[in-house]
Amino acid sequence: MRPCGPVLTTTPDFFADELPLAGSCAPLGVAAVVLRGFALARVDVLWPLLQAVVAQAPFRHMVTPGGLKMSVPLTSCGPLGWTSSRAGYRYQGADPASGRPWPAMPAAFAALARDAAAEAGFTGFAPDACLINRYLPGSRLALHQDRNERDFSQPIVSVSLGVPAVFLWGGLQRGARARRVPLFHGDVAVWGGADRLRYHGIAPLRESVHPLTGSERINLTFRKAGPA
């Protein structure tokens, strides 16, 4: 992993700092980092592939086990897709809305995840699930752990596209104070090892406009969800 500078924390005008950050990195923990702009050179390839995935498996608001509608619509691609319902959170091989297998994970998606993981010190990462979230102004993701996967030795790779967001990076206990870290278009966050079960989330998305996504933020989260 390349040497990293200090963590950038949010300020009222932090959105103006996007371009100078590209090519740098920010440590989040002993085994967690934000690779600034790591995906930028691949966006022209990723974007049409993403549209093809969404055309096959459209975004939708899933329901939590408690019966509440999730504020962030999502979909998946790859052999396994993350789902939420009154029955609980789990990975399934088919889209429950259509009964069809999830769209195949594009090779360019898997290559980005593998390369970002390797840059962060996790070699040989081969994701079998890509969760895709679409954030609109005001939408948020509460602090949570990614613990539905079977193999916690594998990292999480999270790619940000579109308008900036504030990443909430917490501790190993829910009550720990969360750090606020800006994420920009093309940034890739990677965490694993001792940081694999850190609580994390997204603060309410601010009103903003990006040339590619309009007022939206798209997040691709790659996981190894199946058996070790």
C-alpha positions as semicolon CSV with decimal commas, in nm:
position;residue;x (nm);y (nm);z (nm)
1;M;0,000;0,000;0,000
2;R;0,136;0,343;-0,090
3;P;0,228;0,576;0,199
4;C;-0,071;0,781;0,310
5;G;-0,108;1,135;0,434
6;P;-0,332;1,261;0,714
7;V;-0,704;1,194;0,711
8;L;-0,904;1,479;0,560
9;T;-1,192;1,581;0,784
10;T;-1,494;1,772;0,665
11;T;-1,514;2,150;0,655
12;P;-1,795;2,373;0,524
13;D;-1,620;2,405;0,186
14;F;-1,467;2,059;0,159
15;F;-1,642;1,989;-0,172
16;A;-1,406;2,238;-0,339
17;D;-1,106;2,018;-0,251
18;E;-1,203;1,724;-0,473
19;L;-0,952;1,741;-0,759
20;P;-0,632;1,803;-0,557
21;L;-0,698;1,485;-0,360
22;A;-0,688;1,246;-0,658
23;G;-0,387;1,015;-0,643
24;S;-0,342;1,049;-0,268
25;C;-0,468;0,825;0,007
26;A;-0,602;0,867;0,358
27;P;-0,563;0,607;0,634
28;L;-0,875;0,517;0,827
29;G;-0,723;0,252;1,053
30;V;-0,447;-0,008;1,070
31;A;-0,609;-0,201;0,784
32;A;-0,835;0,059;0,622
33;V;-0,771;0,335;0,370
34;V;-0,938;0,571;0,122
35;L;-0,766;0,561;-0,217
36;R;-0,840;0,905;-0,359
37;G;-0,953;0,903;-0,722
38;F;-0,847;0,541;-0,770
39;A;-1,148;0,466;-0,997
40;L;-1,142;0,787;-1,203
41;A;-0,953;0,644;-1,500
42;R;-1,205;0,359;-1,525
43;V;-1,533;0,551;-1,497
44;D;-1,589;0,568;-1,874
45;V;-1,586;0,186;-1,880
46;L;-1,774;0,133;-1,554
47;W;-2,066;0,367;-1,620
48;P;-2,228;0,194;-1,923
49;L;-2,174;-0,144;-1,758
50;L;-2,355;-0,017;-1,450
51;Q;-2,648;0,102;-1,663
52;A;-2,673;-0,244;-1,818
53;V;-2,682;-0,406;-1,472
54;V;-2,954;-0,170;-1,351
55;A;-3,161;-0,233;-1,665
56;Q;-3,167;-0,604;-1,575
57;A;-3,217;-0,559;-1,199
58;P;-3,365;-0,213;-1,126
59;F;-3,306;-0,023;-0,805
60;R;-3,570;-0,070;-0,537
61;H;-3,632;0,008;-0,172
62;M;-3,607;-0,310;0,033
63;V;-3,775;-0,366;0,370
64;T;-3,590;-0,414;0,698
65;P;-3,667;-0,708;0,931
66;G;-3,861;-0,455;1,139
67;G;-4,089;-0,376;0,845
68;L;-3,946;-0,032;0,761
69;K;-3,869;0,072;0,403
70;M;-3,499;0,143;0,351
71;S;-3,432;0,502;0,244
72;V;-3,159;0,405;-0,004
73;P;-3,268;0,201;-0,309
74;L;-3,031;-0,075;-0,411
75;T;-2,959;-0,363;-0,644
76;S;-2,679;-0,616;-0,691
77;C;-2,471;-0,801;-0,947
78;G;-2,256;-1,111;-0,926
79;P;-2,331;-1,470;-0,817
80;L;-2,473;-1,345;-0,487
81;G;-2,685;-1,040;-0,407
82;W;-2,753;-0,879;-0,069
83;T;-3,121;-0,869;0,029
84;S;-3,327;-0,735;0,315
85;S;-3,679;-0,843;0,412
86;R;-3,888;-0,926;0,716
87;A;-3,709;-1,263;0,709
88;G;-3,375;-1,091;0,773
89;Y;-3,060;-0,987;0,591
90;R;-2,896;-1,243;0,365
91;Y;-2,726;-1,313;0,036
92;Q;-2,920;-1,491;-0,236
93;G;-2,833;-1,620;-0,581
94;A;-3,146;-1,472;-0,740
95;D;-3,322;-1,137;-0,735
96;P;-3,628;-1,191;-0,512
97;A;-3,825;-0,934;-0,711
98;S;-3,796;-1,124;-1,039
99;G;-3,682;-1,473;-0,937
100;R;-3,402;-1,449;-1,193
101;P;-3,030;-1,477;-1,115
102;W;-2,861;-1,147;-1,047
103;P;-2,684;-0,991;-1,347
104;A;-2,331;-1,117;-1,395
105;M;-2,060;-0,903;-1,240
106;P;-1,879;-0,723;-1,524
107;A;-1,513;-0,816;-1,551
108;A;-1,419;-0,447;-1,522
109;F;-1,601;-0,428;-1,187
110;A;-1,415;-0,729;-1,049
111;A;-1,082;-0,597;-1,178
112;L;-1,132;-0,261;-1,006
113;A;-1,218;-0,432;-0,678
114;R;-0,918;-0,666;-0,703
115;D;-0,676;-0,386;-0,789
116;A;-0,801;-0,152;-0,515
117;A;-0,781;-0,430;-0,258
118;A;-0,426;-0,511;-0,365
119;E;-0,330;-0,143;-0,341
120;A;-0,458;-0,149;0,018
121;G;-0,257;-0,462;0,099
122;F;-0,520;-0,733;0,041
123;T;-0,400;-0,949;-0,247
124;G;-0,608;-1,210;-0,426
125;F;-0,946;-1,051;-0,356
126;A;-1,213;-1,213;-0,575
127;P;-1,558;-1,064;-0,497
128;D;-1,871;-1,266;-0,560
129;A;-2,116;-0,988;-0,473
130;C;-2,146;-0,621;-0,568
131;L;-2,410;-0,424;-0,378
132;I;-2,511;-0,106;-0,562
133;N;-2,672;0,181;-0,368
134;R;-2,826;0,499;-0,510
135;Y;-2,828;0,801;-0,279
136;L;-3,049;1,103;-0,337
137;P;-3,031;1,435;-0,147
138;G;-3,123;1,375;0,215
139;S;-3,082;0,997;0,205
140;R;-2,849;0,836;0,456
141;L;-2,718;0,503;0,578
142;A;-2,712;0,446;0,953
143;L;-2,403;0,308;1,127
144;H;-2,384;-0,067;1,073
145;Q;-2,140;-0,356;1,038
146;D;-2,099;-0,570;0,727
147;R;-2,130;-0,908;0,894
148;N;-2,357;-1,115;0,667
149;E;-2,055;-1,244;0,476
150;R;-1,910;-1,584;0,567
151;D;-1,542;-1,497;0,536
152;F;-1,434;-1,199;0,744
153;S;-1,074;-1,244;0,631
154;Q;-1,172;-1,079;0,302
155;P;-1,193;-0,698;0,276
156;I;-1,476;-0,468;0,178
157;V;-1,412;-0,247;-0,128
158;S;-1,642;0,054;-0,165
159;V;-1,641;0,275;-0,479
160;S;-1,796;0,624;-0,482
161;L;-1,940;0,776;-0,801
162;G;-2,114;1,112;-0,839
163;V;-2,179;1,380;-0,579
164;P;-1,963;1,391;-0,265
165;A;-2,072;1,226;0,058
166;V;-1,964;1,217;0,420
167;F;-1,847;0,870;0,523
168;L;-1,907;0,790;0,890
169;W;-1,621;0,572;1,014
170;G;-1,692;0,433;1,359
171;G;-1,541;0,183;1,598
172;L;-1,590;-0,184;1,674
173;Q;-1,875;-0,095;1,912
174;R;-2,190;0,085;1,798
175;G;-2,155;0,361;2,057
176;A;-1,803;0,467;1,953
177;R;-1,778;0,815;1,809
178;A;-1,766;0,811;1,429
179;R;-1,514;1,010;1,229
180;R;-1,654;1,215;0,938
181;V;-1,453;1,159;0,619
182;P;-1,543;1,312;0,280
183;L;-1,573;1,080;-0,017
184;F;-1,554;1,214;-0,372
185;H;-1,624;1,087;-0,723
186;G;-1,377;0,807;-0,799
187;D;-1,266;0,747;-0,440
188;V;-1,234;0,387;-0,324
189;A;-1,246;0,292;0,044
190;V;-1,101;-0,045;0,146
191;W;-1,118;-0,200;0,491
192;G;-1,041;-0,545;0,630
193;G;-0,828;-0,724;0,887
194;A;-0,857;-0,561;1,230
195;D;-1,094;-0,300;1,082
196;R;-1,321;-0,544;0,898
197;L;-1,611;-0,516;1,145
198;R;-1,595;-0,143;1,206
199;Y;-1,928;0,037;1,217
200;H;-1,971;0,272;0,922
201;G;-2,240;0,466;0,739
202;I;-2,322;0,770;0,524
203;A;-2,443;1,104;0,661
204;P;-2,750;1,262;0,494
205;L;-2,648;1,348;0,138
206;R;-2,614;1,719;0,068
207;E;-2,772;1,891;-0,231
208;S;-2,513;1,894;-0,508
209;V;-2,479;1,825;-0,881
210;H;-2,227;1,609;-1,061
211;P;-2,184;1,605;-1,444
212;L;-2,219;1,225;-1,459
213;T;-2,488;1,145;-1,203
214;G;-2,682;1,469;-1,156
215;S;-2,793;1,498;-0,793
216;E;-2,720;1,132;-0,714
217;R;-2,437;0,939;-0,555
218;I;-2,381;0,578;-0,664
219;N;-2,190;0,341;-0,439
220;L;-2,053;0,003;-0,549
221;T;-1,960;-0,222;-0,257
222;F;-1,770;-0,539;-0,335
223;R;-1,768;-0,834;-0,095
224;K;-1,669;-1,199;-0,077
225;A;-2,000;-1,325;0,057
226;G;-1,992;-1,698;-0,007
227;P;-1,797;-1,979;0,162
228;A;-1,429;-1,923;0,238
